[in-house]
Amino acid sequence: MKKIISTICFIMLLLGFNGCSDDKFGELYPDPPKTPVVSVEKLMTGVFELGNLYTMPWYWRYFTYETSQMGRYAQTLGWINNPAMYESNENYNNDRWTQFYKMLIQMRLQEDTYDKLPEAVKPDYEVFMVLTKIFMYDHLQQIVDAFGDAPYKEAGYLGITQDIQSSKPAFDKAEDLYAMMLEDLKKFNTYLAETAQSSLTTKMLAKKRLYQWR
């Protein structure tokens, strides 16, 4: 009987020890998808990752979307004449459109996070905003080239404002978007050429691996 009681006590003690270990493990290694903390530099990485599919030379980008969708119009693809030869695959177009706005939503969160930083530390994180917007503009010009007018200036804010009434942004004219991009890119070029980055910023940038070949 004493042996049975001792065994039960040992098992309970072991379970209690494991429970404490699990709690400690959870504190040290939080689940990334469930973390409540976001930061400007990590949100930049999130934008880059979301745009990865239409940035790097993946099969989907070249042969599924760009070649089959635009190759015929650009005369870079041969095809057999038929009544539907210029019809687009709406599923591919929708994927491209949707992926861009996922990126934009992530960037809006990054902007909001940056805006809430104390003024004294903003200079350390400004470069991450600049790099994100340069990357976004590369994708925005692709969207404008493919679709024409598109929502941008008022788009992507629902997750921040929680205001459904204002979550239906107007379409910006293609020429206005190009004018905005050219003006901003000129400013970004000057910033990157003339602004010395702090040691903290340099250290954070050195840790970034924005893309990996899969």
Sequence and secondary structure as in RCSB ss.txt:
>XXXX:A:sequence
MKKIISTICFIMLLLGFNGCSDDKFGELYPDPPKTPVVSVEKLMTGVFELGNLYTMPWYWRYFTYETSQMGRYAQ
TLGWINNPAMYESNENYNNDRWTQFYKMLIQMRLQEDTYDKLPEAVKPDYEVFMVLTKIFMYDHLQQIVDAFGDA
PYKEAGYLGITQDIQSSKPAFDKAEDLYAMMLEDLKKFNTYLAETAQSSLTTKMLAKKRLYQWR
>XXXX:A:secstr
 HHHHHHHHHHHHHHHHHHHHHHHHHHHS  GGG     HHHHHHHHHHHTGGGTS  HIIIIIIIHHHHTTTTT
 S     TTTT   HHHHHHHHHHHHHHHHHHHHHHHHHHTS TTTHHHHHHHHHHHHHHHHHHHHHHHHHHSSB
  TT S HHHH  STT S   B HHHHHHHHHHHHHHHHHHHHH    HHHHHHHHT       
